[in-house]
């Protein structure tokens, strides 16, 4: 989505829009140059989100695909301890979320990473009632017995 003032907007949430400089084909900060790594991996949003976090939270599958080709850290946590996979599960249910979850898992996302409250992706999917994601995560060896900081497994969260 192109904004007035020549910026590429990535919607993070209803309350926050992150602007990435844009002057043509790709934002300079996203252009991977020769080594195909991002020049800047932080959006500067004050929450510690990477560009991948923002793309996942906004359901922007094309940007997620692009970022994953640029050796982006698929398991980087934001200031709340959320990985891009966990943020996707918090924000999306249905085909758009499924596509992004598939991309992240294919890129090697760690299924059992914990966020600040000790919840894994499986805890989050269970709390959200996302049956597809629960099945997907279990099929990729998510640990259903892993307890969060309150001592609950994902099944306690259902």
C-alpha positions in Angstrom: 0.0 0.0 0.0 1.5 3.3 -1.0 1.0 6.4 1.2 1.0 10.1 0.3 4.5 11.4 1.2 6.1 8.4 -0.7 6.2 5.9 2.2 5.3 2.3 2.3 2.8 1.7 5.1 2.7 -1.5 7.0 -0.2 -1.8 9.3 0.8 -3.2 12.7 -2.4 -2.8 14.6 -5.4 -0.6 14.6 -3.5 1.9 16.8 -0.1 1.8 15.1 1.1 2.3 11.6 4.8 2.0 10.9 6.2 3.9 7.9 9.2 2.6 6.0 10.9 4.9 3.6 9.9 4.1 0.1 11.2 5.6 -3.2 10.5 3.1 -5.9 10.7 -0.6 -6.1 11.7 -1.5 -2.5 12.4 0.4 0.6 16.1 1.0 1.0 16.1 -0.4 4.5 14.5 -3.6 3.2 16.7 -4.0 0.2 19.1 -6.9 1.0 21.9 -5.7 -1.2 24.5 -8.4 -2.2 24.4 -10.5 0.9 20.6 -10.6 0.9 20.4 -9.6 4.6 18.2 -6.7 5.8 20.2 -3.5 6.3 17.9 -2.6 9.2 16.0 -5.3 11.1 14.0 -3.0 13.4 11.1 -0.8 12.6 11.9 1.6 15.4 8.3 1.2 16.7 9.4 1.2 20.3 8.0 -2.3 20.8 11.0 -4.1 19.4 9.1 -5.4 16.3 11.1 -6.4 13.3 9.7 -5.9 9.8 8.7 -9.5 9.9 6.7 -9.0 13.1 4.8 -6.1 11.4 4.2 -8.0 8.2 2.9 -11.0 10.1 0.7 -8.9 12.4 -0.8 -7.1 9.4 -1.4 -10.3 7.4 0.8 -9.1 4.6 1.8 -12.4 3.0 3.8 -10.9 0.0 6.0 -8.9 2.4 6.4 -12.0 4.7 7.5 -14.0 1.7 9.9 -11.3 0.6 11.4 -10.9 4.1 12.0 -14.6 4.5 14.1 -14.5 1.3 16.3 -11.9 3.0 17.6 -14.2 5.8 15.4 -12.5 8.4 15.5 -13.9 11.9 12.3 -15.9 11.9 12.4 -16.4 15.7 13.3 -12.8 16.8 11.2 -11.8 19.8 9.8 -8.3 20.3 9.8 -6.6 23.7 6.8 -8.7 24.8 8.7 -11.9 23.9 6.5 -12.6 20.9 7.9 -14.3 17.9 6.5 -13.6 14.4 4.7 -17.0 14.6 3.1 -16.1 17.9 2.1 -12.7 16.7 0.5 -14.2 13.6 -1.5 -16.6 15.8 -2.7 -13.7 18.0 -3.9 -11.6 15.1 -5.1 -14.0 12.4 -7.4 -17.0 12.1 -8.4 -18.4 8.7 -6.7 -18.6 5.3 -4.5 -15.5 5.6 -3.1 -16.6 9.0 -2.7 -20.2 7.7 -0.6 -19.0 4.8 1.7 -17.0 7.0 2.0 -19.8 9.6 2.9 -22.2 6.8 5.6 -19.8 5.5 7.1 -19.3 9.0 7.2 -23.0 9.7 8.7 -23.8 6.3 11.4 -21.1 7.1 12.3 -23.0 10.3 10.3 -21.1 13.0 10.9 -22.6 16.4 7.5 -24.0 17.4 8.0 -24.1 21.2 9.5 -20.6 21.8 7.9 -19.0 24.8 6.8 -15.4 25.2 7.0 -13.4 28.4 4.2 -15.3 30.1 5.6 -18.6 29.1 3.0 -19.3 26.4 4.1 -21.2 23.3 2.5 -20.9 19.9 0.3 -23.9 20.9 -0.9 -22.1 24.0 -1.9 -19.1 21.9 -3.6 -21.2 19.2 -5.5 -23.1 21.8 -6.6 -19.9 23.6 -7.8 -18.5 20.3 -9.7 -21.6 19.4 -7.7 -22.0 16.2 -8.2 -25.7 15.6 -6.3 -25.6 12.3 -3.3 -24.1 13.9 -3.4 -26.5 16.9 -3.3 -29.4 14.5 -0.6 -27.8 12.4 1.6 -27.1 15.4 1.1 -30.6 16.8 2.0 -32.1 13.4 5.2 -30.1 13.6 6.2 -31.5 17.1 4.8 -28.8 19.3 5.0 -29.9 22.9 1.5 -30.2 24.3 2.8 -30.8 27.8 4.9 -27.6 28.0 3.7 -25.4 30.9 3.5 -21.6 30.9 4.4 -19.4 33.8 1.1 -20.2 35.5 1.7 -23.9 35.2 -0.8 -24.5 32.5 -0.3 -26.7 29.4 -2.0 -25.7 26.2 -4.8 -28.1 26.9 -5.6 -26.2 30.1 -6.0 -23.1 28.0 -8.7 -24.6 25.8 
